[in-house]
Each structure stands twice: as C-alpha cells, then as structure tokens.
Amino acid sequence: MPKETNNRQSLIPTQVKWENEGDAIEGVLVHKEMTMYKDQQRGRYLVKAAGGLKVFLGTFQIDQAMVMVETGQYFGVTYLGSEGTTKGNSFKTFDIWLAGQEGSLVDTATGEIGTNA
C-alpha cells in the first residue's frame, strides 16, 4: 500500500501480482505501454486505484483485452485462476471489464476477446 505522509500519497506505484484467485484491480487507466519481460513483449499498465497508483504486467489474454481500454477509462481486472492445456502447460485466466459496458471484455467460458463477450 502506498505510504501516506500528511495526506500525501506516494507517486511510486505498488505492483499487482496475480497470485490468488480473486486478486483484482479496478481504477482509471493512466498509462499503458509495451515492454520486454523475460524475452517476451508484454503490456505494462499504470492504474489510479482507490488505494493509490498500481502497476501490473499483462498476460496474453490481458494484453488482447486492454487494446480496447483507452487512457482515462475506468476498468477492472480479476484473476479467475489457472487452466491447463492438452500439452500439460497452464495459463492464467481473467475477467476484464470496462465501465459503462455490459458484460466482460473476455468470454470467461471460451477465453475469447470481444466487445461484449
């Protein structure tokens, strides 16, 4: 949690890690950019949330959905858990929503990205 001193909030964001089912963030998108992480290009998102500034790295699913979120829009991301592939690998699944829009940006049953999944 950002340190507050005399009603001031830190400008250094707290990193959000998707570790436990139900981990979530919601707030206003301040900035988004693509960055290299472990030899893969990933989105990096800065959010003004209720508890202060937060930052998180995208996954394939998050990065696809975040294309539809513009700077200044209110949105949310919730970690739903991990799923396995037929090859024995696992991947994290998310619910991603945009304020003022019905439904999720991700069809939680199929994982497909759409404007009203």
SEMI-852347 format. One record per residue (C-alpha): residue in three letters; chain; x negated, y negated, z negated. Coordinates in Angstrom, 3 decimals. Layout:
% SEMI-852347
{atom 'Ala','A',{X,Y,Z}} ...
% end
This chain:
% SEMI-852347
{atom 'Met','A',{0.000,0.000,0.000}} {atom 'Pro','A',{-1.380,-3.466,0.836}} {atom 'Lys','A',{-2.818,-5.348,-2.090}} {atom 'Glu','A',{-0.851,-8.415,-3.110}} {atom 'Thr','A',{-2.502,-11.303,-4.894}} {atom 'Asn','A',{-0.406,-14.324,-5.863}} {atom 'Asn','A',{2.359,-13.331,-3.410}} {atom 'Arg','A',{-0.122,-12.811,-0.576}} {atom 'Gln','A',{-0.265,-9.632,1.463}} {atom 'Ser','A',{-3.405,-8.154,2.936}} {atom 'Leu','A',{-3.891,-8.543,6.675}} {atom 'Ile','A',{-5.655,-5.183,6.739}} {atom 'Pro','A',{-3.093,-2.572,7.775}} {atom 'Thr','A',{-2.515,0.714,5.975}} {atom 'Gln','A',{-2.899,3.771,8.214}} {atom 'Val','A',{0.118,6.045,8.621}} {atom 'Lys','A',{-0.741,9.748,8.882}} {atom 'Trp','A',{1.821,12.280,9.986}} {atom 'Glu','A',{1.163,14.941,7.329}} {atom 'Asn','A',{4.515,15.884,5.777}} {atom 'Glu','A',{7.898,16.442,7.376}} {atom 'Gly','A',{9.948,13.304,6.873}} {atom 'Asp','A',{6.960,10.927,6.954}} {atom 'Ala','A',{8.363,7.820,8.600}} {atom 'Ile','A',{7.716,4.234,9.523}} {atom 'Glu','A',{10.042,1.531,10.727}} {atom 'Gly','A',{9.487,-2.109,11.440}} {atom 'Val','A',{8.644,-4.633,14.150}} {atom 'Leu','A',{6.036,-3.688,16.737}} {atom 'Val','A',{3.297,-6.326,16.507}} {atom 'His','A',{0.766,-4.876,18.952}} {atom 'Lys','A',{0.123,-1.747,20.990}} {atom 'Glu','A',{-2.949,-0.663,22.888}} {atom 'Met','A',{-4.588,2.442,24.266}} {atom 'Thr','A',{-7.797,3.609,22.572}} {atom 'Met','A',{-10.119,6.611,22.740}} {atom 'Tyr','A',{-9.765,9.104,19.887}} {atom 'Lys','A',{-11.553,12.470,19.894}} {atom 'Asp','A',{-12.204,12.220,23.643}} {atom 'Gln','A',{-8.522,11.571,24.380}} {atom 'Gln','A',{-6.741,8.349,25.184}} {atom 'Arg','A',{-4.133,7.614,22.502}} {atom 'Gly','A',{-1.835,4.752,21.688}} {atom 'Arg','A',{-2.622,2.635,18.626}} {atom 'Tyr','A',{0.372,0.790,17.182}} {atom 'Leu','A',{0.442,-2.086,14.683}} {atom 'Val','A',{3.751,-2.488,12.848}} {atom 'Lys','A',{5.062,-5.130,10.456}} {atom 'Ala','A',{6.949,-2.933,7.987}} {atom 'Ala','A',{8.696,-3.658,4.680}} {atom 'Gly','A',{5.544,-2.729,2.722}} {atom 'Gly','A',{3.169,-4.768,4.866}} {atom 'Leu','A',{1.183,-4.088,8.010}} {atom 'Lys','A',{0.890,-0.444,9.091}} {atom 'Val','A',{-1.081,1.162,11.898}} {atom 'Phe','A',{-0.723,4.619,13.454}} {atom 'Leu','A',{-2.132,6.609,16.329}} {atom 'Gly','A',{0.158,8.133,18.901}} {atom 'Thr','A',{0.564,11.709,19.971}} {atom 'Phe','A',{1.561,12.737,23.489}} {atom 'Gln','A',{5.254,12.534,22.516}} {atom 'Ile','A',{4.933,9.234,20.627}} {atom 'Asp','A',{2.940,7.595,23.425}} {atom 'Gln','A',{5.555,8.587,26.012}} {atom 'Ala','A',{8.399,7.105,23.968}} {atom 'Met','A',{6.518,3.962,22.919}} {atom 'Val','A',{6.340,2.881,26.573}} {atom 'Met','A',{9.996,1.849,26.065}} {atom 'Val','A',{9.276,-0.231,22.926}} {atom 'Glu','A',{8.279,-3.838,23.536}} {atom 'Thr','A',{6.278,-6.055,21.200}} {atom 'Gly','A',{8.707,-7.767,18.806}} {atom 'Gln','A',{11.272,-4.948,18.834}} {atom 'Tyr','A',{12.405,-3.119,15.693}} {atom 'Phe','A',{11.906,0.655,15.921}} {atom 'Gly','A',{11.229,3.725,13.815}} {atom 'Val','A',{9.305,6.997,13.962}} {atom 'Thr','A',{9.976,10.069,11.790}} {atom 'Tyr','A',{7.791,13.181,11.727}} {atom 'Leu','A',{10.062,16.228,12.116}} {atom 'Gly','A',{7.436,18.963,11.763}} {atom 'Ser','A',{5.262,21.241,13.877}} {atom 'Glu','A',{6.328,23.668,16.571}} {atom 'Gly','A',{4.386,26.483,18.155}} {atom 'Thr','A',{3.707,27.152,21.811}} {atom 'Thr','A',{3.713,30.510,23.550}} {atom 'Lys','A',{-0.104,30.335,23.575}} {atom 'Gly','A',{-0.277,30.051,19.792}} {atom 'Asn','A',{-1.036,26.330,19.621}} {atom 'Ser','A',{1.043,23.900,17.586}} {atom 'Phe','A',{2.181,20.347,18.192}} {atom 'Lys','A',{3.940,17.737,16.080}} {atom 'Thr','A',{7.478,16.625,16.924}} {atom 'Phe','A',{9.040,13.244,16.170}} {atom 'Asp','A',{12.287,11.325,16.222}} {atom 'Ile','A',{11.707,7.858,17.669}} {atom 'Trp','A',{14.469,5.273,17.762}} {atom 'Leu','A',{14.917,1.694,18.874}} {atom 'Ala','A',{17.164,-0.785,17.036}} {atom 'Gly','A',{20.333,-1.688,18.892}} {atom 'Gln','A',{20.290,1.512,20.953}} {atom 'Glu','A',{22.491,4.536,20.393}} {atom 'Gly','A',{20.590,7.743,19.743}} {atom 'Ser','A',{16.931,8.598,19.775}} {atom 'Leu','A',{14.270,7.938,22.397}} {atom 'Val','A',{13.439,11.653,22.088}} {atom 'Asp','A',{15.821,14.570,22.542}} {atom 'Thr','A',{14.928,16.433,19.337}} {atom 'Ala','A',{16.182,19.732,20.790}} {atom 'Thr','A',{14.133,19.668,24.005}} {atom 'Gly','A',{11.420,17.096,23.242}} {atom 'Glu','A',{12.281,15.240,26.446}} {atom 'Ile','A',{11.885,11.471,26.526}} {atom 'Gly','A',{14.748,9.365,27.819}} {atom 'Thr','A',{16.535,6.075,27.340}} {atom 'Asn','A',{19.374,7.692,25.396}} {atom 'Ala','A',{18.140,11.191,24.634}} 
% end
